[in-house]
Amino acid sequence: MERSPESRGTTREGTGRVLAKGITYGLIAGLIFAVVKIIGSVSMGNPAWMPVRMFSSVLLGREAFSDVVWRGWFTALGLGVHFGLSALLGLIYAVIESQMSVEGRTSWGRQSAVGLLFGAAVWLVNYQIIARLFYPWFLETPQFLQLALHAVVFGWPLGLMFAATERHQQKRKTRRPVGKAVQV
């Protein structure tokens, strides 16, 4: 049974808003993820800049970890890579989310589950496929911890932000006008 575009929230007018939410929520989830990674790095006795160096190593390779690279350079590249990917992943989640039923989009539980699974899928693709082929130093970090961070600190907040917005939009659509009805 095919749902109408209105039930999926993908009408032509709404597509721009869905994509804007994807970018915005991806950036917010990326910020949460980066902050937690930096705090985790420091708590494990590593430099605070280590996660940013890891992000920049996507473009610089192992050179990102050398002292020859200027801190401003790896910081700009690392944050650019990280937030660029976060925005892209937010867009991908928005497309997935827009295909869900209204009940699924407004459900805290379903959005949480989809967000957690999405974060786990991001880890699977980034670490177990792409890193194995191009960035083996990413595999030197504890993989279960990386899986948990991607699912809980990136995917879950992403799902919750979409659920909150969808619930708010549904409440606005179902509000009844306040005041007396005018009889003619």
Secondary structure, 3 states (H helix, E strand, C coil): CCCCHHHHCCCHHHHHHHHHHHHHHHHHHHHHHHHHHHHHHHHCCCCCCHHHHHHHHHHHHHHHHCCCCCHHHHHHHHHHHHHHHHHHHHHHHHHHHHCCCHHHHHCHHHHHHHHHHHHHHHHHHHHHHHHHHHCHHHHHCCHHHHHHHHHHHHHHHHHHHHHHHHHHHHHHHHCCCCCCCCCC
